Amino acid sequence: MSINFTGIKNVGAMLVPYPENNSVMSALSLQLTNDDDGNDLDEFVNTMKSKGVEDKYIIPYEGAVNINVWSTEARDEYSKPKHHFYLNGSALEVKDENLGIFSYLAKLTKTIANKPEEDMGADIKYITSPDFINGSTIGYYIKQAMLNDITAPIGEMVNSIYNPAGAKAGAEVVNKTINDTMIDYIG
């Protein structure tokens, strides 16, 4: 399968620490499209269909893909951190049947991490749409910030989430976590 990843848009990333339980949530949100250079959205849909999980992991608005990783620190020097993966709001269990999905997500996040910053950016209409705000983890946090503090600097928050360098760094974190988890799983 040839994956082009030219139709990657609106990439945003954020890390949300939860010190009370020694964990952090890495959220990566992006939009896949089909364009003259490739059919990235179709490739995502076909990957999900080939695994029989299209109803679980495909959300019906504008090619949205949301990857969340909950990571809990190791309890002691003998244990490893634990990672829980979510794709478009549904748990993505680490098991043989899902290795193709993890492989696809690893390639996607690696491509984002290596994308030139000038090729990244965000469409304000997309990231402020009701579908995005109500259907993504990043949208949820933006909405909560607006609800909790009417004077919150939402523009600064959005700029930090959709900053190309930050989005690339977030993709790198998710990619490393996927790769490390797959190495541990395959062992």
C-alpha positions in Angstrom: 0.0 0.0 0.0 1.4 3.4 -0.9 0.5 6.1 1.6 1.1 9.6 0.3 -0.1 11.8 3.3 -0.3 15.0 1.2 -3.8 15.7 2.3 -3.0 16.2 6.0 -4.5 19.5 7.3 -5.4 21.2 10.5 -2.9 19.3 12.7 -3.0 20.3 16.4 -1.5 18.7 19.4 -1.7 19.1 23.2 -0.4 17.4 26.3 -2.7 17.4 29.3 -1.0 16.4 32.6 -3.0 14.7 35.3 -0.6 14.8 38.3 -3.1 13.3 40.7 -2.7 9.9 39.0 0.8 10.4 37.5 -0.5 10.4 33.9 -0.6 12.5 30.8 -2.9 12.6 27.9 -1.4 13.3 24.5 -4.0 14.5 22.0 -3.3 14.8 18.2 -6.1 16.0 16.0 -5.9 16.3 12.2 -8.0 16.3 9.0 -7.4 14.0 6.1 -8.5 14.9 2.6 -8.2 13.5 -0.9 -6.3 15.8 -3.3 -4.4 15.7 -6.6 -1.4 14.1 -5.0 -3.2 11.3 -3.1 -6.3 10.0 -1.5 -5.3 10.2 2.2 -8.9 10.1 3.5 -9.7 7.1 1.3 -6.6 5.3 2.5 -7.6 5.9 6.1 -11.1 4.7 5.5 -9.9 1.6 3.5 -7.4 0.7 6.3 -10.3 0.8 8.8 -12.6 -1.2 6.5 -9.9 -3.8 5.9 -9.8 -4.4 9.6 -13.6 -4.4 9.9 -13.7 -1.5 12.2 -14.9 1.4 10.1 -18.1 1.9 12.2 -15.9 2.2 15.3 -13.1 4.5 14.2 -14.5 6.6 11.4 -16.3 9.8 12.4 -18.6 11.3 9.9 -17.3 14.9 9.6 -14.7 16.3 7.2 -12.0 13.6 7.5 -11.3 14.1 11.2 -8.8 11.9 12.9 -8.2 12.2 16.6 -5.5 10.1 18.3 -5.3 10.2 22.1 -2.8 8.4 24.2 -3.2 8.1 28.0 0.2 7.3 29.6 0.7 6.4 33.2 4.2 6.5 34.6 5.9 3.4 35.8 5.1 2.5 39.4 8.7 1.6 40.2 12.0 0.8 38.6 10.8 -2.7 37.6 7.7 -1.7 35.8 7.0 0.1 32.5 4.7 3.0 31.8 1.2 2.0 30.6 -0.4 3.4 27.5 -4.0 3.4 26.5 -4.8 4.4 22.9 -8.0 6.0 21.5 -8.9 6.6 17.9 -11.7 9.0 17.3 -13.0 8.5 20.8 -13.0 4.7 20.8 -10.5 2.6 22.7 -7.9 1.0 20.4 -6.6 -2.1 22.1 -3.1 -3.4 21.6 -3.7 -6.8 20.1 -2.9 -8.7 16.9 -6.0 -7.7 15.1 -5.1 -4.0 15.4 -1.5 -4.1 14.4 -2.3 -2.9 10.9 -4.1 0.1 12.4 -1.2 0.9 14.7 1.2 0.5 11.7 -0.9 3.0 9.7 -1.0 5.5 12.7 2.8 5.2 13.2 3.4 6.0 9.5 0.9 8.9 9.7 2.4 10.4 12.8 5.9 10.0 11.5 5.0 11.8 8.3 3.4 14.7 10.4 6.5 14.9 12.6 8.7 15.2 9.4 6.5 17.6 7.5 8.0 21.0 6.8 6.4 23.6 9.1 5.5 25.8 6.1 3.2 23.0 4.9 1.3 23.0 8.1 -1.4 25.3 9.3 -5.0 25.5 10.5 -8.2 26.6 9.0 -10.0 28.6 11.6 -13.4 27.7 10.1 -12.6 24.0 10.6 -11.2 24.2 14.1 -14.1 26.4 15.3 -16.8 24.3 13.7 -19.4 22.8 16.0 -18.5 19.3 14.7 -14.9 19.8 15.6 -15.6 21.4 19.0 -18.0 18.7 20.0 -16.2 15.8 18.4 -12.6 16.0 19.3 -10.6 16.0 22.5 -8.8 19.3 21.6 -12.2 20.9 20.7 -13.5 19.7 24.1 -10.7 21.4 26.0 -11.1 24.6 24.0 -14.8 24.6 24.8 -14.2 23.9 28.5 -11.7 26.8 28.6 -14.3 29.1 27.1 -17.0 27.9 29.5 -14.8 28.1 32.6 -13.3 31.5 32.0 -15.1 33.8 29.6 -11.9 36.0 29.6 -9.6 33.0 28.8 -7.1 33.8 26.0 -8.7 31.4 23.5 -6.7 32.8 20.6 -3.5 32.1 22.4 -4.7 28.6 23.3 -5.6 27.8 19.7 -2.3 29.2 18.4 -0.4 27.1 20.9 -2.3 23.9 19.8 -2.0 24.6 16.1 1.5 25.9 16.2 3.4 23.9 13.5 6.4 23.1 15.7 4.1 22.0 18.6 1.9 19.9 16.3 5.0 18.2 14.9 6.3 17.6 18.4 3.0 16.2 19.5 3.0 13.8 16.5 6.5 12.8 17.4 5.4 11.9 21.0 2.5 9.9 19.7 4.7 8.1 17.2 7.3 7.2 19.7 4.7 5.9 22.1 3.1 3.8 19.4 6.5 2.4 18.3 7.6 1.7 21.9 4.3 0.0 22.6 4.5 -2.2 19.5 8.1 -3.2 20.3 7.0 -4.2 23.8 4.0 -6.1 22.4 5.8 -8.0 19.7 8.7 -8.5 22.1 
